């Protein structure tokens, strides 16, 4: 179906086979029936069925949404473009983008255009040249040459006017005026260095950007590369992005939310077992070392790792045993050690 303007008009109600007074339930039933009937899987290779299936989906998308359906009933198939133009000041109470030519948008399911000529017929011809991109020849004796003058501005299409794009790519801010959009304030970045303990508990930092000092809060669990955004807090009202850098720690190695560390043990603790106090970022815990603990054995302390950034819970702490052997043995100690090893029957581990 064609509209009075020559633009294609799709009657979504006719597509679904329902009246304009159809209820949402009636629209839903009609859509399901037609979708099953024309689904490409039911008619493979049928291009007409595929076209109808897309058409049915398009109609349902608009009519099943109360807001879209209302605008469609008022503005017709081109409701999206016209609604956008109205918001930008071209339609409704915002004025006409065509100035003295009196163009307006009407309702009733179609796009309506009304044109009236000015006292100067040349202005009307100029309108058609700009709007439709056509060269209008004046009647004989009109005193104007036909064709396009050298250096004339490029013609504006209908899509250009509806989208608010004016001549030379400028945006139309209101009827009859063109102005560029305001420039967004610049986004600034700053770097914040923190220790691993500060990353565990959370901390604050003072950062300075272009002479402006700001105190920022760094939540627990932040890691190297974590970006914290402070909206509109930067110089000039722009956003400030703070990039966190966690300094290396002498005791712990971090793997995401998990931590790793070594636990030095004496030969006696490793051979006979013991209870050893170990430092975590949360505090001291008592770790039971079983008798016969081998060097390199790893113990997992659940929940003793880093807080998970902006979520709940903690990672784990992995403790790796490192046995420290005694040195500088006296002659008496060496004799006792030989006696001990004579009593211990240890197979060759190689």
Secondary structure in CASP SS format (residue, H / E / C, confidence):
PFRMAT SS
TARGET T0000
AUTHOR 0000-0000-0000
METHOD secondary structure of the structure
MODEL  1
X C 1.00
X E 1.00
X C 1.00
X C 1.00
X C 1.00
X C 1.00
X C 1.00
X E 1.00
X C 1.00
X C 1.00
X C 1.00
X H 1.00
X H 1.00
X H 1.00
X H 1.00
X H 1.00
X C 1.00
X C 1.00
X C 1.00
X C 1.00
X C 1.00
X C 1.00
X C 1.00
X H 1.00
X H 1.00
X H 1.00
X H 1.00
X H 1.00
X H 1.00
X H 1.00
X H 1.00
X H 1.00
X H 1.00
X H 1.00
X H 1.00
X H 1.00
X H 1.00
X H 1.00
X C 1.00
X C 1.00
X C 1.00
X C 1.00
X C 1.00
X C 1.00
X C 1.00
X C 1.00
X H 1.00
X H 1.00
X H 1.00
X H 1.00
X H 1.00
X H 1.00
X H 1.00
X H 1.00
X H 1.00
X H 1.00
X H 1.00
X H 1.00
X H 1.00
X H 1.00
X H 1.00
X H 1.00
X H 1.00
X C 1.00
X C 1.00
X H 1.00
X H 1.00
X H 1.00
X H 1.00
X H 1.00
X H 1.00
X H 1.00
X H 1.00
X H 1.00
X H 1.00
X C 1.00
X C 1.00
X C 1.00
X H 1.00
X H 1.00
X H 1.00
X H 1.00
X H 1.00
X H 1.00
X H 1.00
X H 1.00
X H 1.00
X C 1.00
X C 1.00
X C 1.00
X C 1.00
X H 1.00
X H 1.00
X H 1.00
X C 1.00
X C 1.00
X C 1.00
X C 1.00
X H 1.00
X H 1.00
X H 1.00
X C 1.00
X C 1.00
X C 1.00
X C 1.00
X C 1.00
X C 1.00
X C 1.00
X C 1.00
X C 1.00
X C 1.00
X C 1.00
X C 1.00
X C 1.00
X C 1.00
X C 1.00
X C 1.00
X C 1.00
X C 1.00
X C 1.00
X H 1.00
X H 1.00
X H 1.00
X H 1.00
X H 1.00
X H 1.00
X H 1.00
X H 1.00
X H 1.00
X H 1.00
X H 1.00
X H 1.00
X C 1.00
X C 1.00
X C 1.00
X C 1.00
X C 1.00
X C 1.00
X C 1.00
X C 1.00
X C 1.00
X C 1.00
X C 1.00
X C 1.00
X C 1.00
X C 1.00
X C 1.00
X C 1.00
X C 1.00
X C 1.00
X C 1.00
X C 1.00
X C 1.00
X C 1.00
X C 1.00
X C 1.00
X C 1.00
X H 1.00
X H 1.00
X H 1.00
X H 1.00
X H 1.00
X H 1.00
X C 1.00
X E 1.00
X C 1.00
X H 1.00
X H 1.00
X H 1.00
X C 1.00
X E 1.00
X C 1.00
X C 1.00
X E 1.00
X C 1.00
X C 1.00
X E 1.00
X C 1.00
X C 1.00
X C 1.00
X C 1.00
X C 1.00
X C 1.00
X C 1.00
X C 1.00
X C 1.00
X C 1.00
X E 1.00
X E 1.00
X E 1.00
X E 1.00
X E 1.00
X E 1.00
X E 1.00
X C 1.00
X H 1.00
X H 1.00
X H 1.00
X H 1.00
X H 1.00
X H 1.00
X C 1.00
X E 1.00
X E 1.00
X E 1.00
X E 1.00
X E 1.00
X E 1.00
X E 1.00
X C 1.00
X C 1.00
X E 1.00
X E 1.00
X E 1.00
X E 1.00
X E 1.00
X E 1.00
X E 1.00
X C 1.00
X C 1.00
X C 1.00
X C 1.00
X C 1.00
X C 1.00
X C 1.00
X C 1.00
X E 1.00
X E 1.00
X E 1.00
X E 1.00
X C 1.00
X C 1.00
X C 1.00
X C 1.00
X H 1.00
X H 1.00
X H 1.00
X C 1.00
X C 1.00
X E 1.00
X E 1.00
X E 1.00
X E 1.00
X E 1.00
X E 1.00
X E 1.00
X C 1.00
X C 1.00
X C 1.00
X C 1.00
X C 1.00
X C 1.00
X E 1.00
X E 1.00
X E 1.00
X C 1.00
X C 1.00
X E 1.00
X E 1.00
X E 1.00
X E 1.00
X E 1.00
X E 1.00
X E 1.00
X E 1.00
X E 1.00
X H 1.00
X H 1.00
X H 1.00
X H 1.00
X H 1.00
X H 1.00
X C 1.00
X E 1.00
X E 1.00
X E 1.00
X E 1.00
X E 1.00
X E 1.00
X C 1.00
X C 1.00
X C 1.00
X C 1.00
X E 1.00
X E 1.00
X E 1.00
X E 1.00
X E 1.00
X E 1.00
X C 1.00
X C 1.00
X C 1.00
X C 1.00
X C 1.00
X C 1.00
X C 1.00
X C 1.00
X E 1.00
X E 1.00
X E 1.00
X E 1.00
X C 1.00
X C 1.00
X C 1.00
X C 1.00
X C 1.00
X E 1.00
X C 1.00
X C 1.00
X C 1.00
X C 1.00
X C 1.00
X C 1.00
X E 1.00
X C 1.00
X C 1.00
X E 1.00
X E 1.00
X E 1.00
X E 1.00
X E 1.00
X E 1.00
X E 1.00
X E 1.00
X C 1.00
X C 1.00
X C 1.00
X C 1.00
X C 1.00
X C 1.00
X H 1.00
X H 1.00
X H 1.00
X H 1.00
X H 1.00
X H 1.00
X H 1.00
X H 1.00
X H 1.00
X H 1.00
X H 1.00
X H 1.00
X H 1.00
X C 1.00
X C 1.00
X C 1.00
X C 1.00
X C 1.00
X C 1.00
X C 1.00
END
